[in-house]
């Protein structure tokens, strides 16, 4: 970005300095933790998933989550996770989704390790077995497959939620819920909760930058191992949340929240062919899962 200066015949006037400002490269001045916090935020776009009605995307989250919880076989969960990846790639959100999933990487490793050593479905070849007090860790082929299934279940549940947050505008969500005649309190709460993910990430990034300027290197080492780092991060974040809550409550009161029985909306959300295509795709996914693994609990 260049600041305009007086010119004559295309050349600057004598004695006038040319001041230029160049936007910093992406990511400059942000710590690694701050960049990770910025992953979970709405990303405007015109892709297939962005153009869907938020109600259709809520149905998508519900169907995919229920399918991930009901089906426990590795093949079924792999199919559901593949469906999630196809949605992300076709919406040009594949890289963003994979980066966001790294946020749950420690939990994912913990789930896989625990389910491998203490599996609910031990079968096949025994690779490791030991007696440690009252514990009896055992690694079997069936246990490893079960652990991988639970890992895919966790990735699917987190991934579909992340994808919804990154492709759904809070304003569109509120309009859609109002179109369903949902209670205003519910529509405001869900819309504000979705918007708060971005606000919280921005507040946390600013706090991290402020603490870095004071000598706290929050991006080095582990926060859990240093109580001073925990206090330096979470105490300001808590204060920021309390202040934001107070400002929000005052703004709601000043605007007469809940003083109108039937609040109007400037623009309404409407279903399109893309929404019909997504509903059909979800129906096909459920049908394929039933054909591949059968009805859950049906024997």
C-alpha angles and dihedrals in degrees: 000000000000126000109230116244130190111273136187119204090346093307128102116258114258114272094019114120119219111231117195129182122195122199111245117250117268112279096017112146094013122115122227091254091049091052090050091051090052092059095082101065138104112277113199115227146140100236127128093266094045091054095052120108109258089236089060090049090050088053089049092053091047096048095044092046093049091047091051091050098043099045117062104172118109093235094053094047091046089053092051092048090048089053088053092050091049090053091050095046095047088051092049089243098110097108093042091051094049090050090049091051089059086072090073095041095110091050091046092053091047092052093048094047095047094045090048094054098033103030125172090214108046110174142133125031117005109228099174136009133171144161115231108171108289091348124093109189114191131175116206135163091252091047092053091050090049091050091051089050091053090048091053090048091054092047091049095049093047095040097053090049092048091048091052092051094046096049104036124083113217090225092054090049092053092048092050094050091048088052087058088053091243115169112276091235090057094046093048093046094051094043093048092046090054092047091047092067089068094041092049092049091051093048092048092048091052091048091050091050091048092050091048089056087055093053102265107133098202093167094063124080127342124320092211093060094055119055091192090061091049092053092043091055109030099040094059091041090054092049090048091052092050092049092047090050091052093048090048092050091049092048092049091050092047090052093050098248111198091008091109120064096205110027113198128226125215095219131019129214117241133195118249139186089273090060091050089050092052092049089050090048091052090050090051090049092053091046093051091048091053092047093048100044106010129237111322111252092006094113 
